[in-house]
Amino acid sequence: MDCDQLIQIIQNMQKGKDWIDISAALLTPMIGVIAIMIAYFQWKTNRARLKNER
């Protein structure tokens, strides 16, 4: 294995790491948005339930 092949392998590993870093960075806000949506739907359901109980 010569030096050029090692450089090629390292560059390919970096591309994979970049993809993982981007996915991890996008995952956190997506979890936050999903949590906000769940809270909103729970609030909406509870509000409708209280209106029906009166």
PQR file with spaces between the fields and no chain letter, atoms N, CA, C, O and H, PARSE charges and radii, in Angstrom:
ATOM       1  N    MET     1       0.859   -1.171    0.000 -0.4000 1.5000
ATOM       2  CA   MET     1       0.000    0.000    0.000 -0.0000 2.0000
ATOM       3  C    MET     1       0.905    1.233    0.000  0.5500 1.7000
ATOM       4  O    MET     1       1.747    1.394    0.884 -0.5500 1.4000
ATOM       5  N    ASP     2       0.730    2.074   -0.969 -0.4000 1.5000
ATOM       6  CA   ASP     2       1.578    3.255   -1.038 -0.0000 2.0000
ATOM       7  C    ASP     2       0.886    4.466   -0.408  0.5500 1.7000
ATOM       8  O    ASP     2      -0.253    4.391    0.052 -0.5500 1.4000
ATOM       9  H    ASP     2       0.046    1.943   -1.687  0.4000 1.0000
ATOM      10  N    CYS     3       1.598    5.551   -0.406 -0.4000 1.5000
ATOM      11  CA   CYS     3       1.137    6.772    0.257 -0.0000 2.0000
ATOM      12  C    CYS     3      -0.155    7.305   -0.381  0.5500 1.7000
ATOM      13  O    CYS     3      -1.031    7.787    0.337 -0.5500 1.4000
ATOM      14  H    CYS     3       2.523    5.612   -0.780  0.4000 1.0000
ATOM      15  N    ASP     4      -0.290    7.232   -1.685 -0.4000 1.5000
ATOM      16  CA   ASP     4      -1.489    7.738   -2.367 -0.0000 2.0000
ATOM      17  C    ASP     4      -2.738    6.954   -1.958  0.5500 1.7000
ATOM      18  O    ASP     4      -3.815    7.529   -1.800 -0.5500 1.4000
ATOM      19  H    ASP     4       0.421    6.840   -2.268  0.4000 1.0000
ATOM      20  N    GLN     5      -2.588    5.659   -1.793 -0.4000 1.5000
ATOM      21  CA   GLN     5      -3.728    4.842   -1.370 -0.0000 2.0000
ATOM      22  C    GLN     5      -4.142    5.195    0.059  0.5500 1.7000
ATOM      23  O    GLN     5      -5.334    5.242    0.365 -0.5500 1.4000
ATOM      24  H    GLN     5      -1.714    5.192   -1.921  0.4000 1.0000
ATOM      25  N    LEU     6      -3.176    5.439    0.926 -0.4000 1.5000
ATOM      26  CA   LEU     6      -3.492    5.826    2.303 -0.0000 2.0000
ATOM      27  C    LEU     6      -4.221    7.160    2.343  0.5500 1.7000
ATOM      28  O    LEU     6      -5.172    7.332    3.106 -0.5500 1.4000
ATOM      29  H    LEU     6      -2.208    5.400    0.678  0.4000 1.0000
ATOM      30  N    ILE     7      -3.774    8.104    1.520 -0.4000 1.5000
ATOM      31  CA   ILE     7      -4.431    9.414    1.457 -0.0000 2.0000
ATOM      32  C    ILE     7      -5.858    9.251    0.956  0.5500 1.7000
ATOM      33  O    ILE     7      -6.771    9.897    1.472 -0.5500 1.4000
ATOM      34  H    ILE     7      -3.002    7.964    0.900  0.4000 1.0000
ATOM      35  N    GLN     8      -6.062    8.402   -0.035 -0.4000 1.5000
ATOM      36  CA   GLN     8      -7.403    8.140   -0.583 -0.0000 2.0000
ATOM      37  C    GLN     8      -8.317    7.560    0.492  0.5500 1.7000
ATOM      38  O    GLN     8      -9.471    7.972    0.617 -0.5500 1.4000
ATOM      39  H    GLN     8      -5.321    7.877   -0.453  0.4000 1.0000
ATOM      40  N    ILE     9      -7.804    6.606    1.266 -0.4000 1.5000
ATOM      41  CA   ILE     9      -8.597    5.972    2.325 -0.0000 2.0000
ATOM      42  C    ILE     9      -8.970    6.998    3.388  0.5500 1.7000
ATOM      43  O    ILE     9     -10.115    7.033    3.839 -0.5500 1.4000
ATOM      44  H    ILE     9      -6.867    6.272    1.165  0.4000 1.0000
ATOM      45  N    ILE    10      -8.025    7.827    3.788 -0.4000 1.5000
ATOM      46  CA   ILE    10      -8.286    8.841    4.815 -0.0000 2.0000
ATOM      47  C    ILE    10      -9.317    9.855    4.322  0.5500 1.7000
ATOM      48  O    ILE    10     -10.194   10.264    5.082 -0.5500 1.4000
ATOM      49  H    ILE    10      -7.095    7.799    3.421  0.4000 1.0000
ATOM      50  N    GLN    11      -9.219   10.263    3.061 -0.4000 1.5000
ATOM      51  CA   GLN    11     -10.186   11.210    2.513 -0.0000 2.0000
ATOM      52  C    GLN    11     -11.585   10.605    2.473  0.5500 1.7000
ATOM      53  O    GLN    11     -12.561   11.302    2.752 -0.5500 1.4000
ATOM      54  H    GLN    11      -8.507    9.930    2.443  0.4000 1.0000
ATOM      55  N    ASN    12     -11.702    9.335    2.134 -0.4000 1.5000
ATOM      56  CA   ASN    12     -13.007    8.673    2.124 -0.0000 2.0000
ATOM      57  C    ASN    12     -13.575    8.573    3.528  0.5500 1.7000
ATOM      58  O    ASN    12     -14.784    8.713    3.713 -0.5500 1.4000
ATOM      59  H    ASN    12     -10.910    8.769    1.907  0.4000 1.0000
ATOM      60  N    MET    13     -12.727    8.334    4.521 -0.4000 1.5000
ATOM      61  CA   MET    13     -13.195    8.270    5.905 -0.0000 2.0000
ATOM      62  C    MET    13     -13.701    9.629    6.360  0.5500 1.7000
ATOM      63  O    MET    13     -14.680    9.708    7.103 -0.5500 1.4000
ATOM      64  H    MET    13     -11.745    8.220    4.370  0.4000 1.0000
ATOM      65  N    GLN    14     -13.044   10.705    5.921 -0.4000 1.5000
ATOM      66  CA   GLN    14     -13.473   12.050    6.280 -0.0000 2.0000
ATOM      67  C    GLN    14     -14.852   12.365    5.709  0.5500 1.7000
ATOM      68  O    GLN    14     -15.670   13.000    6.374 -0.5500 1.4000
ATOM      69  H    GLN    14     -12.250   10.641    5.317  0.4000 1.0000
ATOM      70  N    LYS    15     -15.113   11.926    4.482 -0.4000 1.5000
ATOM      71  CA   LYS    15     -16.428   12.162    3.874 -0.0000 2.0000
ATOM      72  C    LYS    15     -17.516   11.474    4.675  0.5500 1.7000
ATOM      73  O    LYS    15     -18.581   12.053    4.891 -0.5500 1.4000
ATOM      74  H    LYS    15     -14.449   11.410    3.941  0.4000 1.0000
ATOM      75  N    GLY    16     -17.272   10.258    5.116 -0.4000 1.5000
ATOM      76  CA   GLY    16     -18.242    9.550    5.945 -0.0000 2.0000
ATOM      77  C    GLY    16     -18.460   10.235    7.274  0.5500 1.7000
ATOM      78  O    GLY    16     -19.591   10.295    7.757 -0.5500 1.4000
ATOM      79  H    GLY    16     -16.407    9.787    4.940  0.4000 1.0000
ATOM      80  N    LYS    17     -17.417   10.746    7.869 -0.4000 1.5000
ATOM      81  CA   LYS    17     -17.530   11.444    9.147 -0.0000 2.0000
ATOM      82  C    LYS    17     -18.327   12.734    8.983  0.5500 1.7000
ATOM      83  O    LYS    17     -19.130   13.082    9.848 -0.5500 1.4000
ATOM      84  H    LYS    17     -16.498   10.697    7.477  0.4000 1.0000
ATOM      85  N    ASP    18     -18.109   13.442    7.879 -0.4000 1.5000
ATOM      86  CA   ASP    18     -18.873   14.664    7.630 -0.0000 2.0000
ATOM      87  C    ASP    18     -20.364   14.363    7.568  0.5500 1.7000
ATOM      88  O    ASP    18     -21.170   15.113    8.117 -0.5500 1.4000
ATOM      89  H    ASP    18     -17.457   13.159    7.176  0.4000 1.0000
ATOM      90  N    TRP    19     -20.735   13.281    6.909 -0.4000 1.5000
ATOM      91  CA   TRP    19     -22.144   12.905    6.802 -0.0000 2.0000
ATOM      92  C    TRP    19     -22.721   12.601    8.179  0.5500 1.7000
ATOM      93  O    TRP    19     -23.849   12.989    8.481 -0.5500 1.4000
ATOM      94  H    TRP    19     -20.080   12.672    6.463  0.4000 1.0000
ATOM      95  N    ILE    20     -21.959   11.915    9.006 -0.4000 1.5000
ATOM      96  CA   ILE    20     -22.413   11.590   10.359 -0.0000 2.0000
ATOM      97  C    ILE    20     -22.557   12.858   11.186  0.5500 1.7000
ATOM      98  O    ILE    20     -23.532   13.002   11.924 -0.5500 1.4000
ATOM      99  H    ILE    20     -21.043   11.600    8.760  0.4000 1.0000
ATOM     100  N    ASP    21     -21.605   13.781   11.078 -0.4000 1.5000
ATOM     101  CA   ASP    21     -21.676   15.043   11.818 -0.0000 2.0000
ATOM     102  C    ASP    21     -22.896   15.862   11.406  0.5500 1.7000
ATOM     103  O    ASP    21     -23.572   16.444   12.254 -0.5500 1.4000
ATOM     104  H    ASP    21     -20.813   13.664   10.478  0.4000 1.0000
ATOM     105  N    ILE    22     -23.173   15.906   10.111 -0.4000 1.5000
ATOM     106  CA   ILE    22     -24.347   16.653    9.623 -0.0000 2.0000
ATOM     107  C    ILE    22     -25.629   16.008   10.139  0.5500 1.7000
ATOM     108  O    ILE    22     -26.542   16.709   10.575 -0.5500 1.4000
ATOM     109  H    ILE    22     -22.623   15.434    9.422  0.4000 1.0000
ATOM     110  N    SER    23     -25.704   14.684   10.093 -0.4000 1.5000
ATOM     111  CA   SER    23     -26.898   13.984   10.588 -0.0000 2.0000
ATOM     112  C    SER    23     -27.102   14.239   12.070  0.5500 1.7000
ATOM     113  O    SER    23     -28.227   14.476   12.511 -0.5500 1.4000
ATOM     114  H    SER    23     -24.962   14.115    9.738  0.4000 1.0000
ATOM     115  N    ALA    24     -26.027   14.193   12.839 -0.4000 1.5000
ATOM     116  CA   ALA    24     -26.132   14.435   14.277 -0.0000 2.0000
ATOM     117  C    ALA    24     -26.566   15.870   14.563  0.5500 1.7000
ATOM     118  O    ALA    24     -27.343   16.115   15.487 -0.5500 1.4000
ATOM     119  H    ALA    24     -25.114   14.000   12.481  0.4000 1.0000
ATOM     120  N    ALA    25     -26.069   16.809   13.776 -0.4000 1.5000
ATOM     121  CA   ALA    25     -26.436   18.213   13.978 -0.0000 2.0000
ATOM     122  C    ALA    25     -27.906   18.456   13.642  0.5500 1.7000
ATOM     123  O    ALA    25     -28.549   19.290   14.279 -0.5500 1.4000
ATOM     124  H    ALA    25     -25.438   16.610   13.026  0.4000 1.0000
ATOM     125  N    LEU    26     -28.440   17.755   12.672 -0.4000 1.5000
ATOM     126  CA   LEU    26     -29.842   17.936   12.299 -0.0000 2.0000
ATOM     127  C    LEU    26     -30.788   17.167   13.212  0.5500 1.7000
ATOM     128  O    LEU    26     -31.964   17.515   13.317 -0.5500 1.4000
ATOM     129  H    LEU    26     -27.918   17.077   12.154  0.4000 1.0000
ATOM     130  N    LEU    27     -30.296   16.140   13.863 -0.4000 1.5000
ATOM     131  CA   LEU    27     -31.151   15.307   14.701 -0.0000 2.0000
ATOM     132  C    LEU    27     -31.653   16.061   15.932  0.5500 1.7000
ATOM     133  O    LEU    27     -32.816   15.914   16.308 -0.5500 1.4000
ATOM     134  H    LEU    27     -29.341   15.857   13.777  0.4000 1.0000
ATOM     135  N    THR    28     -30.803   16.858   16.558 -0.4000 1.5000
ATOM     136  CA   THR    28     -31.190   17.573   17.767 -0.0000 2.0000
ATOM     137  C    THR    28     -32.360   18.533   17.536  0.5500 1.7000
ATOM     138  O    THR    28     -33.337   18.474   18.283 -0.5500 1.4000
ATOM     139  H    THR    28     -29.859   16.977   16.252  0.4000 1.0000
ATOM     140  N    PRO    29     -32.302   19.412   16.534 -0.5600 1.5000
ATOM     141  CA   PRO    29     -33.459   20.282   16.304  0.2800 2.0000
ATOM     142  C    PRO    29     -34.716   19.510   15.902  0.5500 1.7000
ATOM     143  O    PRO    29     -35.829   19.907   16.246 -0.5500 1.4000
ATOM     144  N    MET    30     -34.534   18.402   15.170 -0.4000 1.5000
ATOM     145  CA   MET    30     -35.690   17.616   14.758 -0.0000 2.0000
ATOM     146  C    MET    30     -36.391   17.012   15.973  0.5500 1.7000
ATOM     147  O    MET    30     -37.621   16.978   16.025 -0.5500 1.4000
ATOM     148  H    MET    30     -33.629   18.079   14.891  0.4000 1.0000
ATOM     149  N    ILE    31     -35.625   16.541   16.938 -0.4000 1.5000
ATOM     150  CA   ILE    31     -36.222   16.006   18.173 -0.0000 2.0000
ATOM     151  C    ILE    31     -36.969   17.110   18.899  0.5500 1.7000
ATOM     152  O    ILE    31     -38.051   16.871   19.436 -0.5500 1.4000
ATOM     153  H    ILE    31     -34.626   16.569   16.895  0.4000 1.0000
ATOM     154  N    GLY    32     -36.409   18.320   18.924 -0.4000 1.5000
ATOM     155  CA   GLY    32     -37.087   19.452   19.562 -0.0000 2.0000
ATOM     156  C    GLY    32     -38.403   19.791   18.886  0.5500 1.7000
ATOM     157  O    GLY    32     -39.398   20.055   19.561 -0.5500 1.4000
ATOM     158  H    GLY    32     -35.530   18.514   18.488  0.4000 1.0000
ATOM     159  N    VAL    33     -38.418   19.787   17.574 -0.4000 1.5000
ATOM     160  CA   VAL    33     -39.645   20.098   16.826 -0.0000 2.0000
ATOM     161  C    VAL    33     -40.709   19.033   17.091  0.5500 1.7000
ATOM     162  O    VAL    33     -41.882   19.358   17.270 -0.5500 1.4000
ATOM     163  H    VAL    33     -37.609   19.573   17.026  0.4000 1.0000
ATOM     164  N    ILE    34     -40.307   17.776   17.117 -0.4000 1.5000
ATOM     165  CA   ILE    34     -41.255   16.691   17.400 -0.0000 2.0000
ATOM     166  C    ILE    34     -41.824   16.830   18.803  0.5500 1.7000
ATOM     167  O    ILE    34     -43.019   16.620   19.011 -0.5500 1.4000
ATOM     168  H    ILE    34     -39.354   17.511   16.971  0.4000 1.0000
ATOM     169  N    ALA    35     -40.979   17.182   19.770 -0.4000 1.5000
ATOM     170  CA   ALA    35     -41.454   17.365   21.150 -0.0000 2.0000
ATOM     171  C    ALA    35     -42.455   18.521   21.236  0.5500 1.7000
ATOM     172  O    ALA    35     -43.456   18.420   21.946 -0.5500 1.4000
ATOM     173  H    ALA    35     -40.008   17.353   19.601  0.4000 1.0000
ATOM     174  N    ILE    36     -42.193   19.606   20.525 -0.4000 1.5000
ATOM     175  CA   ILE    36     -43.126   20.745   20.508 -0.0000 2.0000
ATOM     176  C    ILE    36     -44.450   20.330   19.872  0.5500 1.7000
ATOM     177  O    ILE    36     -45.514   20.717   20.355 -0.5500 1.4000
ATOM     178  H    ILE    36     -41.380   19.688   19.949  0.4000 1.0000
ATOM     179  N    MET    37     -44.395   19.549   18.798 -0.4000 1.5000
ATOM     180  CA   MET    37     -45.629   19.089   18.151 -0.0000 2.0000
ATOM     181  C    MET    37     -46.444   18.213   19.091  0.5500 1.7000
ATOM     182  O    MET    37     -47.664   18.360   19.166 -0.5500 1.4000
ATOM     183  H    MET    37     -43.531   19.235   18.405  0.4000 1.0000
ATOM     184  N    ILE    38     -45.791   17.307   19.807 -0.4000 1.5000
ATOM     185  CA   ILE    38     -46.498   16.438   20.750 -0.0000 2.0000
ATOM     186  C    ILE    38     -47.141   17.267   21.850  0.5500 1.7000
ATOM     187  O    ILE    38     -48.292   17.027   22.215 -0.5500 1.4000
ATOM     188  H    ILE    38     -44.800   17.188   19.746  0.4000 1.0000
ATOM     189  N    ALA    39     -46.406   18.247   22.386 -0.4000 1.5000
ATOM     190  CA   ALA    39     -46.961   19.104   23.436 -0.0000 2.0000
ATOM     191  C    ALA    39     -48.165   19.892   22.922  0.5500 1.7000
ATOM     192  O    ALA    39     -49.155   20.041   23.639 -0.5500 1.4000
ATOM     193  H    ALA    39     -45.471   18.442   22.090  0.4000 1.0000
ATOM     194  N    TYR    40     -48.095   20.392   21.700 -0.4000 1.5000
ATOM     195  CA   TYR    40     -49.202   21.147   21.126 -0.0000 2.0000
ATOM     196  C    TYR    40     -50.441   20.268   20.969  0.5500 1.7000
ATOM     197  O    TYR    40     -51.548   20.681   21.315 -0.5500 1.4000
ATOM     198  H    TYR    40     -47.292   20.271   21.117  0.4000 1.0000
ATOM     199  N    PHE    41     -50.253   19.055   20.448 -0.4000 1.5000
ATOM     200  CA   PHE    41     -51.402   18.168   20.258 -0.0000 2.0000
ATOM     201  C    PHE    41     -51.998   17.737   21.595  0.5500 1.7000
ATOM     202  O    PHE    41     -53.214   17.576   21.698 -0.5500 1.4000
ATOM     203  H    PHE    41     -49.354   18.719   20.167  0.4000 1.0000
ATOM     204  N    GLN    42     -51.173   17.548   22.611 -0.4000 1.5000
ATOM     205  CA   GLN    42     -51.695   17.223   23.937 -0.0000 2.0000
ATOM     206  C    GLN    42     -52.501   18.390   24.492  0.5500 1.7000
ATOM     207  O    GLN    42     -53.576   18.192   25.059 -0.5500 1.4000
ATOM     208  H    GLN    42     -50.186   17.679   22.527  0.4000 1.0000
ATOM     209  N    TRP    43     -51.982   19.609   24.331 -0.4000 1.5000
ATOM     210  CA   TRP    43     -52.689   20.786   24.808 -0.0000 2.0000
ATOM     211  C    TRP    43     -54.032   20.924   24.093  0.5500 1.7000
ATOM     212  O    TRP    43     -55.051   21.218   24.718 -0.5500 1.4000
ATOM     213  H    TRP    43     -51.109   19.770   23.871  0.4000 1.0000
ATOM     214  N    LYS    44     -54.021   20.709   22.779 -0.4000 1.5000
ATOM     215  CA   LYS    44     -55.245   20.826   21.987 -0.0000 2.0000
ATOM     216  C    LYS    44     -56.275   19.774   22.414  0.5500 1.7000
ATOM     217  O    LYS    44     -57.461   20.081   22.533 -0.5500 1.4000
ATOM     218  H    LYS    44     -53.193   20.471   22.271  0.4000 1.0000
ATOM     219  N    THR    45     -55.829   18.541   22.644 -0.4000 1.5000
ATOM     220  CA   THR    45     -56.722   17.469   23.075 -0.0000 2.0000
ATOM     221  C    THR    45     -57.303   17.757   24.454  0.5500 1.7000
ATOM     222  O    THR    45     -58.501   17.582   24.679 -0.5500 1.4000
ATOM     223  H    THR    45     -54.866   18.291   22.549  0.4000 1.0000
ATOM     224  N    ASN    46     -56.453   18.197   25.375 -0.4000 1.5000
ATOM     225  CA   ASN    46     -56.937   18.502   26.724 -0.0000 2.0000
ATOM     226  C    ASN    46     -57.908   19.678   26.725  0.5500 1.7000
ATOM     227  O    ASN    46     -58.870   19.679   27.494 -0.5500 1.4000
ATOM     228  H    ASN    46     -55.480   18.339   25.193  0.4000 1.0000
ATOM     229  N    ARG    47     -57.675   20.672   25.882 -0.4000 1.5000
ATOM     230  CA   ARG    47     -58.585   21.807   25.789 -0.0000 2.0000
ATOM     231  C    ARG    47     -59.958   21.357   25.285  0.5500 1.7000
ATOM     232  O    ARG    47     -60.986   21.789   25.808 -0.5500 1.4000
ATOM     233  H    ARG    47     -56.893   20.672   25.258  0.4000 1.0000
ATOM     234  N    ALA    48     -59.973   20.490   24.269 -0.4000 1.5000
ATOM     235  CA   ALA    48     -61.241   19.978   23.743 -0.0000 2.0000
ATOM     236  C    ALA    48     -61.947   19.121   24.793  0.5500 1.7000
ATOM     237  O    ALA    48     -63.171   19.166   24.908 -0.5500 1.4000
ATOM     238  H    ALA    48     -59.139   20.139   23.845  0.4000 1.0000
ATOM     239  N    ARG    49     -61.182   18.343   25.557 -0.4000 1.5000
ATOM     240  CA   ARG    49     -61.783   17.504   26.594 -0.0000 2.0000
ATOM     241  C    ARG    49     -62.422   18.358   27.683  0.5500 1.7000
ATOM     242  O    ARG    49     -63.510   18.040   28.162 -0.5500 1.4000
ATOM     243  H    ARG    49     -60.187   18.307   25.463  0.4000 1.0000
ATOM     244  N    LEU    50     -61.755   19.435   28.074 -0.4000 1.5000
ATOM     245  CA   LEU    50     -62.328   20.318   29.093 -0.0000 2.0000
ATOM     246  C    LEU    50     -63.598   21.002   28.599  0.5500 1.7000
ATOM     247  O    LEU    50     -64.533   21.196   29.376 -0.5500 1.4000
ATOM     248  H    LEU    50     -60.871   19.693   27.684  0.4000 1.0000
ATOM     249  N    LYS    51     -63.647   21.367   27.332 -0.4000 1.5000
ATOM     250  CA   LYS    51     -64.866   21.975   26.783 -0.0000 2.0000
ATOM     251  C    LYS    51     -66.020   20.995   26.807  0.5500 1.7000
ATOM     252  O    LYS    51     -67.157   21.395   27.056 -0.5500 1.4000
ATOM     253  H    LYS    51     -62.888   21.210   26.701  0.4000 1.0000
ATOM     254  N    ASN    52     -65.756   19.714   26.553 -0.4000 1.5000
ATOM     255  CA   ASN    52     -66.802   18.698   26.556 -0.0000 2.0000
ATOM     256  C    ASN    52     -67.270   18.351   27.965  0.5500 1.7000
ATOM     257  O    ASN    52     -68.407   17.916   28.148 -0.5500 1.4000
ATOM     258  H    ASN    52     -64.832   19.389   26.351  0.4000 1.0000
ATOM     259  N    GLU    53     -66.411   18.536   28.956 -0.4000 1.5000
ATOM     260  CA   GLU    53     -66.783   18.215   30.329 -0.0000 2.0000
ATOM     261  C    GLU    53     -67.658   19.274   30.965  0.5500 1.7000
ATOM     262  O    GLU    53     -68.346   18.989   31.945 -0.5500 1.4000
ATOM     263  H    GLU    53     -65.487   18.888   28.807  0.4000 1.0000
ATOM     264  N    ARG    54     -67.653   20.467   30.447 -0.4000 1.5000
ATOM     265  CA   ARG    54     -68.444   21.554   31.049 -0.0000 2.0000
ATOM     266  C    ARG    54     -69.885   21.440   30.746  0.5500 1.7000
ATOM     267  O    ARG    54     -70.676   22.277   31.181 -0.5500 1.4000
ATOM     268  H    ARG    54     -67.094   20.699   29.651  0.4000 1.0000
